[in-house]
Amino acid sequence: MTHSLSGPWTADIGDGRKYTMTLPGTLDENNIGGPDTGGNLWNPDSPVGKAAKFGPILTRLTRKHSFEGPARLTRRVRFTPPEGKRVFLEAERARVLTLLVDGQEIPDFVPPSIVTHHIFELTSVWRGEHDITLIYDNSYPGLPRENIVYSSAATDETQTNWNGVLGFLRLRREEPVFMSGLRVYPRGGLLEVRITIESDREWSGVLEVSSLALSASAERQISVKQGRNEIAFTELNIEKSALRWDEYEGNLYELTTTLTGEGLPSQSKTVTFGVRDFGPDVNGRLALNGRTIFLRGEANCGEFPETGHWPMTVEEWTNILETYKSYGVNCMRFHSHTPPEAAFTAADRLGMLMEPELSHWNPTEAFSSRKSWDYYRVELLETLRLLANPPSFVMLTFGNELVADELGHSRMEELLDMAHKEDSTRLFANGSNVHYGWLGCDPKSDFYTSNRFREHYLRGTDANMLGYINHSYPSARENFDRSMDLLRESCDKPVFSFEVGQFEVLPDFRELDDFKGVTDPANLRWIKERVEKAGLLPQWERYVEATGELSRIGYREEIEAAMRTEKMSGISLLGLQDFPGQGTALVGMLNSHLKPKPYSFARPERFREFFTDRLSLALLPKYTYENTETLETEIKIANFGKGEIAGEVYCRLEGRGLLLEAVLPRVSCPAGRLTLAGRLSLPLSEIEEPTRLELTVAIGDIENRYPLWVYPAVKPVCPESVHETAALDEEALAVLEKGGTVYLTPPSTPEALPNSLQAQFTTDFWSVGTFPKQEGGMGQLINTEHPLFRDFPTESHSNWQWWPMASQRAMILPRPIECIVTEMDSYAFLRPMAKLFECRCAGGKVLVSSMALQDLQQYPEARALAGFRRDTVTIPESDLNGKNINEMALIDEEGVLAAIKTFLSKGKDEDVKFTFQFDDEF
């Protein structure tokens, strides 16, 4: 029996005032606390951090009410249990909690942690009516505060360092001898059941275990001593017909223990569990129920902007996990935190795998302090006991990006020994991305998750724009086989990549209307104000769409590269949901409220096209061809579903009225493997015009589609009527003064373009607030309506055919103009930039490019794009959507001429320099 203590309490935070606070709840939710001063700002020396130094917080959401320290809550409570019963107070999800009854401090009944239940026994002090004082303290006295507030369990970057209690707060009565814990561990065809019995005396009785998942019930005579007793039933036979809990299959059973004996009424305790096995297969890959699986993971960093804390109901978590599932996720990683039991209950029912972590992020000296060592042993052990039964809980690490010395590593090994001894049905690792992968795999850990193995990457993009996606000519055949081969020399454990993606998307300001709770989006309002000041607001949704589509392209390449890797067990993304802190890292298909962004790129079915358990893969050597070539590619089938795939492989190449088809012979693709299905060969000679095509590869109901671009094999020649030059020299000016056309194309180098930045194919990585050395380019926005693209098929966003050009420098303009190819900038700078623009100048027309196409002629796409020089003379000025060039450029003739004269030196080509000036104020 329980007695709820929810409702109004009197709160005192030491400011001389008394508040009424409703529990469960937090100080923030009860409007208690002072202003958020941003004392724990992330990377305050970044450009965004400096901008916020004397104003509103611009690197994260702002708490409307903030308080760190002890909050004293009091209430008078009447509760009269029957004679001879034991009384407990228990609270779900609090920070450090101290309990006083009538001024007397009550010791903890079980070791407390910030992610497990706080329990106090009141039997000896409780009679009738009493004054209860609860002291909640989010300054974590006696605990490793810095490690905790840096983690997603308590950081103001996402969840907030809230203070209060989130779940149940109640009194509970029990018999003098009662079952306080019931834990179920399935292994193969056997079940182990552990029962914790609390007794205030020596006592004997009978304990029975029963479940529909068991071949037969079991019982035994027991004798217990005063205090805590552990009873185990080992090797109970599981019924052969019992359904296995599996991916997306929430097959669950109940198990009941019944305790009877002298002088006490019969008591029963029931828990829900699932029959499943999780561990490595014979090849060192993750397997669920003996079937090799591919993790499609996503990192949750505790982003709950309306409440500032974890949701606490099964319904809320069901909605959250259903949202992730709609994007193809089968495994949730909880970045340096463990969600409440309700999350695991929802995951159990949905068949979603769960990977929590300790509330621990220490990138310098993990586990070195005694305070840290003492606390995290408790959090680990109590977490394993609390979450023993959910089958969804399959893995756990000791925190995020831990760096440790020799002492810290020895303590990690002790923690691994402790975890393995407590629970052999789950996998454990000493951390996620420990030492950022530079030390490789830990021999005692059960798996390895990192962005690299030493100097060899396990993902395609990294901070400061490193990685093959931005540095290698694009194909659909990259993988991490080399990294895995080297890793396998010292590690035979399952391996999956870590925090993959992090492709930034420009903010969708419609989310501002959703903020009605405890946080204020001052950072997003500031960005919107700057966008409006820059004159970009009318076309901003085009910017969001273009960066979102490019982000999706990057995520797809990362995912398929992992699926093309023979020995990898999966991929863990960061992330599908926007991260509103750390400089405002808006990397998601979903906003921070976990709502799909209202754009085509964010539709879950589009992401699920490639984030799935079964996928046909064309290992294209490149995406762009000339029509004298033959498309040749291997076809592989990644099958991590629950059964074999068999059939013929249908290949179709179509676009602009063309249809080419081929059928590969029947192939059998076993589950849990990447299978070579054959080789496709399609001549491209029938394609006479520049064409965007789509290659579809299908087997059964599985299909995948790839974009391809084919161009005629024509060498571009600049017509005599166009003067091509790297400098606006006297000859070029003379052409313009006669009303001619100049194509201005300096080398794409920092020497020739000093007031420019080095662009890259993808959008920015995570945020410049976290990685300020990044230059901030966010990809290209292309004016598809411009006649120059009549013979160069393109979308409004960058795609693979733009890779050579997108990787060149972008000009920083003196002020915004309408460009043919705009380089979008990070919200932190919003500099007006261009790769290609046109304007009138000195009586003529000038087309300015920073892409240096003359230096990219080894690429068919660059040769095709260079053909626009012909269009500069063949397209009438009136054929620009009814506008003339002057209006398109949105810049006056004299202003353009003055600007060009100031930023282009006259003289030899090698002396050419752009010297645009731009006030980089915030």
ABEGO torsion letter per residue (X at the ends): XBBBABEBBBBBAGAGBBBBBBOBEBAAAAGBEBBBAGAABBGAABAAAAAAAABBBAABBBBABBBBEBBBBBBBBBBBBBBGBBBBBBBBGBBBBBBBBGGBBBBBABBBBAABBBBBBAAAABBEBBBBBBBBBAAGBGBBAAAAAABAAABAABAEBBBEBABBBBBBBBBABBBABBBBBBBEABBBBBBBBBBABBBBBBBBBBBAABABBBBBBBBBBBEBBBBBBBGBBBBAABBBBBBGBBBBBBBBBBBBEBGBBBBBBBBBBBBBBBEBBAAGBBBBGGBBBBBBBBBBAGBBAAAGBBBABAAAAAAAAAAAAAAGBABBBBBGBBBBAAAAAAAAAAGBBBBBBBBBBBAABBGABAAAAAAAAAAAAAAAAAAAABAABABBBAEBGBBBBAAAAAAAAAAAAAAAAABAABBBBAEBGBGGGAAEBBAABABBBBABBEABBABABBBGGBEAAAABBBBAABBAAAAAAAAAAABABBBBBBGBEGBBBBBBAAAAAABABABBBAAAAAAAAAAAAAGAAAAAAAAAAAAAAAAAAAAAAAAAAAAABAABAEBBBOBABBBABGGGBBABABBAAGBBBBBAAABAAAAAAABBABBBBBBBABABBBAABBBBBBBBBBBABABBBBEBBBBBBBEGGBBBBBBBBBBBBBBGBBBBAEBBBBBAAABABBBBBBBBBBBEABBBBBBBBBBBBBBBBBBAABBBBABBBAAAAAAAAAGBBBBBBBBBBAAABABBBBBBABBBBGBAAABAABAGBAEBBBBAABAAAAABBBBABBBAAAAAAAABBBBBBABBBBBABBBBBBAAAGBBBBABBBBBBGGBBBBBBAAGAAAAAABAAAAAAAAAAAAAAABBAAABGGBBAAAAAGBBAAAAAAAAAAABBBEBAAABBBABBBBABX
